[in-house]
C-alpha cells in the first residue's frame, strides 16, 4: 500500500510542475534577474611590523598609512590622568595655629601678640565668608562650628565601626584613604567624652580649581575636647591608647564644600597639625621571636633559652 501511494504523489507533483511551466510560457512571465554587487574586489592584508626591528620608530607614519589603506582604524591614544572635582587636592592656604594655644592666657604678653596676629589674618577670612554666604545663604560661623563638631564626631564613630557608606558621606575623597589606611586588621575603640571649649571657626578660604568660577569653601574649626582612643591589633593586643583614660585633644579640623554644586555638603577634608605639637605616643607592635627547633617529644624550657639579639645594621633614610 505504501509503494502505490508514493508513486501516485510523485506523478501528481510532476503534473503540477509541468502545468506551471506551461502557464508561465503562455503568460510570458519572467523572474527578475538577481542583482550581485562586488563587495571586495581586492584582498587587503595588514601585517604589523615585528617587534625589535631597527627603524621602527621612523616607519611609524608609513605603518599608519598602510593600516588605513587596509581598512584598519588605529584609535588615538590619550595620556591623561583622571581627576576628581568633588573636592580639592589639599588644604589651600592652611591656618597656622599660634604656639601655645589652649595654654597661654589671652591676658599675657604672648597672648596679646597672638590675638593681634589673628586680627590681621582675619581680613582674608571675612572675604571668604562673604563668598561662601553668596552660595550658602544659611551659613553662620556660630552655627557652623557646632555642625562641624557633629560631623567630626559622626565621622570618627563611623571609622571605629567601619561603616563605609556613612563615612563616604561625611569625609571627602581625599580624606577617606588617609583615615582608613592601615586599619584593615585593627580594632578601633574611640569615644567623644565632652567638649572642653566651644568649637570656633578660626580660618576660612574660598579657592577655585580647574576654572575661575569653580569655587570650594574651606573652613577651619578649632575643636578642644576630651576623648578616649584605643587601637588593638589582629591578635587582640593593645597597640595604642587606653579605653578608660580620657585625654585632652586640641585639633584644627578643615571642612570643605563644593559651593557651585547645589547638592554639595560640608564634609571633613583634613586636619592641621602644628609644628609645635608634641610627639605622638609610640605604637606597640606584636613581633614574633623565633625559638629553637624542637625534636618530636622534646619540651621547650623557657628559663634556659636566651633570646637572640639582632645584629646592628647601618641604614639611611
Residue pairs with C-beta under 8 A, 6 or more apart in sequence:
23 29
44 69
44 70
44 71
45 70
46 66
46 67
46 69
46 70
46 71
46 72
48 63
49 56
49 59
49 63
64 74
67 73
67 74
83 210
84 173
85 209
85 210
85 214
85 258
86 172
86 173
86 258
86 261
87 172
87 173
87 174
87 216
87 256
87 258
87 267
87 269
88 174
88 207
88 209
88 216
88 218
88 256
88 269
89 174
89 209
90 174
90 270
91 218
91 254
91 269
91 270
91 272
92 205
92 207
92 216
92 218
93 124
93 205
93 207
94 220
94 254
94 272
95 202
95 203
95 220
95 252
95 272
96 274
97 222
97 252
97 272
97 274
98 104
98 114
98 117
98 118
99 114
99 274
99 276
100 110
100 114
100 276
101 114
101 222
101 250
101 274
102 197
102 224
102 250
104 110
104 111
104 114
105 111
106 112
106 115
118 202
121 203
124 205
125 203
125 204
125 205
126 204
127 206
128 204
128 205
128 206
128 217
129 139
129 141
129 204
131 206
131 215
131 217
131 259
132 139
132 204
132 206
132 217
132 219
132 259
133 139
135 215
135 217
135 259
135 260
136 217
136 257
136 259
141 201
144 201
144 219
144 221
144 255
144 266
145 198
145 199
145 200
145 201
145 221
146 199
147 266
148 199
148 201
148 219
148 221
148 223
148 253
148 255
148 266
149 195
149 199
149 221
149 223
149 225
151 170
151 255
151 266
151 267
151 268
152 221
152 223
152 253
152 268
153 192
154 166
154 170
155 167
155 170
155 171
155 179
155 268
156 190
156 192
157 190
157 192
158 166
158 167
158 170
159 167
159 179
159 180
159 183
159 188
159 190
160 188
160 189
160 190
162 180
162 183
167 176
167 179
167 180
168 176
169 265
169 267
170 267
170 268
171 179
171 267
171 268
171 269
172 256
172 267
172 268
172 269
174 269
174 270
175 267
175 268
175 269
175 270
178 270
185 233
185 234
186 231
186 232
186 233
186 234
186 239
187 231
187 232
187 233
187 236
188 229
188 230
188 231
189 228
189 229
189 230
189 231
189 232
189 243
190 227
190 228
190 229
190 230
191 227
191 228
191 243
192 225
192 227
193 225
193 226
193 227
193 228
193 246
194 225
194 226
195 223
195 224
195 225
195 226
196 224
196 225
196 226
196 248
197 224
199 221
199 222
199 223
199 224
200 221
200 222
201 219
201 220
201 221
201 222
202 220
202 221
202 222
202 252
203 219
203 220
204 217
204 218
204 219
204 220
205 217
205 218
206 215
206 216
206 217
206 218
206 259
207 215
207 216
207 218
208 214
208 215
208 216
209 216
213 260
214 260
215 259
215 260
216 256
216 257
216 258
216 259
217 256
217 257
217 259
218 254
218 255
218 256
218 269
219 254
219 255
219 256
219 266
220 252
220 253
220 254
220 255
220 272
221 252
221 253
221 254
221 255
222 250
222 251
222 252
223 249
223 250
223 251
223 252
223 253
224 248
224 249
224 250
224 251
225 248
225 249
225 251
226 246
226 247
226 248
226 249
227 246
227 247
227 249
228 241
228 242
228 243
228 244
228 245
228 246
228 247
229 240
229 241
229 247
230 238
230 240
230 241
230 242
230 243
231 238
231 239
231 240
231 241
231 283
232 238
232 239
233 239
233 285
233 286
235 286
237 284
237 286
238 284
239 283
239 284
239 285
240 281
240 283
240 284
241 281
251 271
252 271
252 272
252 274
253 268
253 270
253 271
254 268
254 269
254 270
254 271
254 272
255 266
255 267
255 268
255 269
256 266
256 267
256 269
257 264
257 265
257 266
257 267
258 264
289 307
290 308
291 300
291 305
292 300
292 305
294 300
